[in-house]
Each structure stands twice: as structure tokens, then as C-alpha cells.
Amino acid sequence: MRTTLTLDEDVAVQLNRLRKKSNSSLKRIVNDLLRLGLQQAEMPDRERKPYRTEGIALGRCLVGSIDDVSEALAVAEGESFR
């Protein structure tokens, strides 16, 4: 089947790169990529499970209040941070 396609500039650049890299014809590259895309388009979408992270106990807070940045740094890094 013969047809005329108008390609976006970025697509044309990528096709030319692939053509030069694989030393293949534009017709072959376009047909191969269209086959891949059409196969993926016909596949049913995978049902994805939501990602969950388990919680762990970190123990008690070592700082009286984390609102006081100076105190939190003094506990975490020692008094030499100043």
C-alpha cells in the first residue's frame, strides 16, 4: 500500500538517526516501528497495584521539639555545628 505521511520535524529527525544507525531503509524503519506501536496499542492495559511502603517504629523522638532547629541540630550533630 502506498500512502503519503506528513511527519513532525522531531519524528523525522529520529527516523533519520535510526535509519543511519541501522543502515536500513526508511520504509523498513517506519514499518517496524508502526508494527511495534500497533501491537502495544492493542494490548490490554495492565492493572497496577498501588505502591505501598510499610511503616516501622523509629522509637521515641530524641529532641524535645523539632520546631527548634538549633536544638535539633545540636542533638543530631553535636554542639560543634555552631
N, CA, C and O of each residue as an XYZ file, in Angstrom:
328
protein
N       0.849     -1.180      0.000
C       0.000      0.000      0.000
C       0.890      1.237      0.000
O       1.838      1.332      0.780
N       0.586      2.154     -0.856
C       1.321      3.415     -0.914
C       0.470      4.497     -0.282
O      -0.739      4.573     -0.502
N       1.122      5.328      0.501
C       0.435      6.454      1.112
C       1.442      7.565      1.367
O       2.652      7.342      1.320
N       0.946      8.738      1.633
C       1.807      9.880      1.931
C       1.615     10.258      3.390
O       0.488     10.423      3.858
N       2.721     10.392      4.100
C       2.686     10.797      5.505
C       3.377     12.143      5.658
O       4.398     12.403      5.022
N       2.827     12.975      6.487
C       3.493     14.209      6.858
C       3.992     14.027      8.277
O       3.202     13.865      9.207
N       5.316     14.055      8.439
C       5.932     13.792      9.737
C       6.287     15.091     10.435
O       6.692     16.062      9.797
N       6.131     15.098     11.741
C       6.631     16.215     12.532
C       8.148     16.210     12.450
O       8.765     15.164     12.253
N       8.742     17.384     12.600
C      10.188     17.527     12.438
C      10.966     16.631     13.395
O      11.939     15.990     12.997
N      10.539     16.584     14.661
C      11.266     15.770     15.636
C      11.187     14.282     15.294
O      12.148     13.546     15.519
N      10.066     13.838     14.760
C       9.909     12.436     14.365
C      10.805     12.139     13.166
O      11.442     11.086     13.116
N      10.859     13.044     12.213
C      11.696     12.855     11.039
C      13.167     12.762     11.425
O      13.905     11.954     10.862
N      13.594     13.576     12.373
C      14.986     13.550     12.831
C      15.301     12.203     13.483
O      16.343     11.607     13.214
N      14.401     11.733     14.336
C      14.623     10.440     14.993
C      14.640      9.295     13.985
O      15.453      8.377     14.093
N      13.745      9.351     13.011
C      13.731      8.311     11.973
C      15.026      8.301     11.182
O      15.567      7.235     10.889
N      15.523      9.465     10.837
C      16.788      9.541     10.090
C      17.959      9.007     10.914
O      18.846      8.342     10.377
N      17.963      9.299     12.229
C      19.017      8.762     13.094
C      18.971      7.239     13.108
O      19.998      6.575     12.967
N      17.755      6.687     13.281
C      17.607      5.231     13.283
C      18.006      4.619     11.937
O      18.639      3.565     11.887
N      17.637      5.280     10.873
C      17.952      4.785      9.532
C      19.462      4.701      9.330
O      19.971      3.707      8.812
N      20.177      5.752      9.743
C      21.631      5.769      9.596
C      22.296      4.751     10.522
O      23.250      4.074     10.141
N      21.776      4.658     11.738
C      22.352      3.744     12.728
C      22.189      2.292     12.301
O      23.120      1.499     12.444
N      21.024      1.934     11.781
C      20.748      0.545     11.416
C      21.093      0.243      9.963
O      21.029     -0.907      9.528
N      21.457      1.279      9.218
C      21.778      1.121      7.795
C      20.630      0.418      7.065
O      20.837     -0.514      6.288
N      19.425      0.894      7.339
C      18.224      0.300      6.765
C      17.429      1.375      6.030
O      17.717      2.566      6.153
N      16.441      0.952      5.276
C      15.641      1.921      4.519
C      14.606      2.585      5.423
O      14.214      2.039      6.454
N      14.181      3.757      5.017
C      13.154      4.481      5.761
C      11.863      3.664      5.809
O      11.193      3.615      6.841
N      11.520      3.029      4.700
C      10.315      2.207      4.631
C      10.354      1.103      5.686
O       9.369      0.876      6.389
N      11.479      0.426      5.793
C      11.599     -0.676      6.750
C      11.507     -0.162      8.186
O      10.813     -0.755      9.010
N      12.197      0.928      8.489
C      12.180      1.509      9.835
C      10.752      1.903     10.223
O      10.282      1.553     11.306
N      10.072      2.622      9.347
C       8.708      3.079      9.639
C       7.777      1.884      9.838
O       6.985      1.873     10.781
N       7.861      0.886      8.970
C       7.008     -0.290      9.108
C       7.272     -1.041     10.406
O       6.327     -1.455     11.079
N       8.538     -1.225     10.770
C       8.876     -1.926     12.008
C       8.348     -1.176     13.231
O       7.781     -1.778     14.143
N       8.541      0.140     13.240
C       8.083      0.934     14.378
C       6.553      0.988     14.454
O       5.984      0.954     15.544
N       5.899      1.071     13.310
C       4.434      1.046     13.312
C       3.906     -0.290     13.817
O       2.920     -0.325     14.553
N       4.549     -1.392     13.431
C       4.137     -2.709     13.934
C       4.244     -2.768     15.451
O       3.320     -3.213     16.131
N       5.384     -2.312     15.977
C       5.566     -2.310     17.431
C       4.513     -1.457     18.134
O       3.918     -1.883     19.124
N       4.289     -0.267     17.623
C       3.311      0.631     18.227
C       1.900      0.077     18.165
O       1.137      0.201     19.123
N       1.551     -0.532     17.048
C       0.208     -1.103     16.905
C       0.020     -2.308     17.816
O      -1.064     -2.499     18.367
N       1.056     -3.124     17.983
C       0.961     -4.258     18.905
C       0.740     -3.777     20.330
O      -0.081     -4.340     21.054
N       1.460     -2.748     20.737
C       1.302     -2.206     22.086
C      -0.061     -1.556     22.264
O      -0.654     -1.642     23.340
N      -0.561     -0.909     21.224
C      -1.862     -0.244     21.313
C      -2.992     -1.256     21.465
O      -4.021     -0.950     22.067
N      -2.809     -2.455     20.925
C      -3.841     -3.483     21.023
C      -3.787     -4.263     22.326
O      -4.738     -4.968     22.663
N      -2.686     -4.149     23.067
C      -2.564     -4.870     24.336
C      -3.465     -4.243     25.386
O      -3.594     -3.020     25.449
N      -4.090     -5.079     26.212
C      -4.886     -4.511     27.298
C      -3.972     -3.849     28.326
O      -2.848     -4.294     28.558
N      -4.471     -2.789     28.931
C      -3.691     -2.096     29.951
C      -3.511     -3.007     31.164
O      -4.442     -3.685     31.599
N      -2.295     -3.003     31.693
C      -2.038     -3.789     32.902
C      -2.688     -3.099     34.094
O      -2.653     -1.876     34.229
N      -3.270     -3.906     34.937
C      -3.818     -3.341     36.167
C      -2.676     -3.250     37.166
O      -2.048     -4.257     37.492
N      -2.414     -2.076     37.639
C      -1.305     -1.868     38.563
C      -1.820     -1.763     39.985
O      -2.822     -1.105     40.267
N      -1.100     -2.433     40.870
C      -1.421     -2.329     42.287
C      -0.769     -1.063     42.827
O       0.336     -0.711     42.414
N      -1.439     -0.382     43.741
C      -0.813      0.810     44.315
C       0.436      0.429     45.105
O       0.471     -0.606     45.770
N       1.449      1.267     45.025
C       2.703      1.023     45.738
C       2.502      1.338     47.207
O       1.978      2.395     47.559
N       2.911      0.437     48.046
C       2.770      0.617     49.492
C       4.139      0.497     50.155
O       4.949     -0.351     49.783
N       4.379      1.340     51.122
C       5.578      1.274     51.931
C       5.164      0.958     53.353
O       4.316      1.635     53.933
N       5.775     -0.082     53.908
C       5.432     -0.455     55.269
C       6.024      0.549     56.244
O       7.139      1.037     56.056
N       5.271      0.848     57.276
C       5.751      1.736     58.318
C       6.567      0.956     59.343
O       6.319     -0.227     59.572
N       7.534      1.621     59.954
C       8.326      0.991     61.002
C       8.417      1.947     62.179
O       8.311      3.162     62.013
N       8.610      1.400     63.349
C       8.747      2.215     64.548
C      10.179      2.726     64.642
O      11.123      1.939     64.565
N      10.347      4.012     64.805
C      11.672      4.614     64.905
C      12.072      4.905     66.346
O      13.170      5.391     66.615
N      11.186      4.607     67.243
C      11.481      4.889     68.645
C      11.034      6.293     69.005
O      10.419      7.006     68.213
N      11.368      6.658     70.227
C      10.928      7.981     70.684
C      11.764      9.081     70.049
O      12.883      8.845     69.592
N      11.211     10.272     70.027
C      11.903     11.429     69.476
C      13.000     11.856     70.445
O      12.737     12.012     71.638
N      14.213     12.046     69.961
C      15.345     12.409     70.813
C      15.400     13.907     71.100
O      16.152     14.346     71.971
N      14.627     14.673     70.389
C      14.615     16.124     70.547
C      13.284     16.507     71.181
O      12.237     15.966     70.826
N      13.336     17.429     72.107
C      12.106     17.870     72.760
C      11.104     18.411     71.761
O       9.926     18.057     71.805
N      11.562     19.262     70.863
C      10.692     19.837     69.851
C      11.486     20.008     68.565
O      12.554     20.621     68.569
N      10.976     19.478     67.482
C      11.679     19.652     66.214
C      11.413     21.016     65.602
O      11.951     21.341     64.543
N      10.587     21.815     66.263
C      10.354     23.184     65.813
C      11.585     24.053     66.069
O      11.789     25.057     65.386
N      12.400     23.674     67.044
C      13.619     24.423     67.362
C      14.772     23.794     66.569
O      15.330     22.774     66.974
N      15.118     24.414     65.440
C      16.128     23.872     64.547
C      17.485     23.783     65.232
O      18.203     22.803     65.037
N      17.847     24.765     66.014
C      19.145     24.759     66.695
C      19.264     23.571     67.639
O      20.306     22.917     67.692
N      18.207     23.293     68.377
C      18.229     22.161     69.307
C      18.303     20.839     68.546
O      19.029     19.928     68.946
N      17.550     20.737     67.450
C      17.560     19.505     66.659
C      18.954     19.260     66.072
O      19.425     18.123     66.076
N      19.625     20.304     65.566
C      20.975     20.161     65.032
C      21.985     19.838     66.121
O      22.904     19.050     65.900
N      21.824     20.434     67.283
C      22.730     20.160     68.389
C      22.651     18.674     68.792
O      23.671     18.051     69.084
N      21.441     18.123     68.803
C      21.295     16.707     69.152
C      21.832     15.826     68.045
O      22.519     14.841     68.315
N      21.527     16.168     66.789
C      21.916     15.327     65.657
C      23.418     15.391     65.371
O      24.035     14.365     65.083
N      24.006     16.576     65.449
C      25.387     16.755     65.028
C      26.324     17.124     66.182
O      27.531     17.243     65.974
N      25.813     17.299     67.344
C      26.620     17.720     68.465
C      26.682     19.235     68.521
O      26.260     19.926     67.594
N      27.199     19.721     69.589
C      27.258     21.180     69.775
C      28.241     21.855     68.822
O      28.226     23.080     68.703
N      29.101     21.084     68.136
C      30.125     21.681     67.286
C      29.557     22.225     65.976
O      30.303     22.832     65.208
N      28.286     22.035     65.695
C      27.703     22.544     64.446
C      27.694     24.052     64.417
O      27.635     24.648     63.341
N      27.749     24.672     65.556
C      27.637     26.123     65.637
C      28.923     26.723     65.275
O      29.055     27.947     65.276
